[in-house]
């Protein structure tokens, strides 16, 4: 029973995580629409979004944290991203 309970909790956590990731994109799109509607200059909104190689890691791949960190640092050091900061 314990293993079934753990598996159920894991699946639930994975689904919640995926929903949050999708919600981030939805919020981004809503903000873009709001900016356009209110006349706020688009330069005042910056979204930092690490490329796919970081997003492709599974929720249970903590052993790849160094790789995630390296890819994030590479993204932040790109000239155009660095200029935004």
C-alpha positions as CSV (number, residue, x, y, z in Angstrom):
1,X,0.0,0.0,0.0
2,X,2.8,2.4,0.8
3,X,4.4,2.0,-2.7
4,X,1.0,2.6,-4.4
5,X,0.5,5.7,-2.2
6,X,4.0,7.0,-3.1
7,X,3.4,6.4,-6.8
8,X,0.1,8.2,-6.7
9,X,1.7,11.2,-4.9
10,X,4.5,11.2,-7.4
11,X,2.1,11.2,-10.4
12,X,0.1,14.0,-8.8
13,X,3.3,16.0,-8.2
14,X,4.4,15.5,-11.8
15,X,1.0,16.7,-13.1
16,X,1.0,19.7,-10.9
17,X,4.6,20.6,-12.0
18,X,3.6,20.3,-15.7
19,X,0.5,22.4,-15.1
20,X,2.7,25.1,-13.5
21,X,5.1,25.1,-16.4
22,X,2.2,25.5,-18.8
23,X,0.7,28.2,-16.7
24,X,4.0,30.2,-16.9
25,X,3.6,30.4,-20.7
26,X,-0.1,31.4,-20.3
27,X,0.8,34.1,-17.9
28,X,3.6,35.4,-20.3
29,X,1.0,35.6,-23.1
30,X,-1.5,37.4,-20.9
31,X,1.2,39.9,-19.9
32,X,2.1,40.6,-23.5
33,X,-1.6,41.3,-24.3
34,X,-1.9,43.5,-21.2
35,X,1.2,45.5,-22.2
36,X,-0.2,46.0,-25.6
37,X,-3.6,47.0,-24.3
38,X,-2.4,49.5,-21.7
39,X,0.3,51.1,-23.9
40,X,3.2,50.2,-21.6
41,X,6.4,50.2,-23.5
42,X,7.4,46.6,-24.3
43,X,11.0,47.4,-23.3
44,X,9.7,47.5,-19.7
45,X,8.9,43.7,-19.8
46,X,11.7,41.2,-20.0
47,X,11.2,37.4,-19.9
48,X,14.2,35.3,-19.2
49,X,13.6,31.9,-20.7
50,X,16.4,29.4,-20.8
51,X,16.4,27.4,-24.1
52,X,14.9,24.0,-24.4
53,X,17.9,22.0,-23.3
54,X,17.0,22.9,-19.7
55,X,13.3,22.4,-20.1
56,X,13.9,18.9,-21.5
57,X,15.0,17.6,-18.1
58,X,12.6,15.4,-16.3
59,X,11.2,16.3,-12.9
60,X,13.1,13.4,-11.3
61,X,16.5,14.2,-12.9
62,X,18.2,15.9,-9.9
63,X,21.4,14.1,-10.7
64,X,21.7,16.4,-13.8
65,X,21.6,19.6,-11.7
66,X,25.2,20.6,-12.7
67,X,24.2,20.3,-16.4
68,X,21.1,22.4,-15.8
69,X,23.2,25.0,-14.0
70,X,25.8,25.1,-16.7
71,X,23.1,25.6,-19.4
72,X,21.5,28.3,-17.4
73,X,24.8,30.2,-17.0
74,X,25.5,29.9,-20.7
75,X,22.0,31.3,-21.5
76,X,22.6,34.3,-19.0
77,X,26.0,35.0,-20.5
78,X,24.7,35.4,-24.1
79,X,25.3,38.9,-25.3
80,X,21.6,39.8,-25.9
81,X,20.4,38.3,-22.6
82,X,23.3,39.9,-20.7
83,X,22.4,43.3,-22.2
84,X,18.9,43.0,-20.9
85,X,20.2,42.6,-17.4
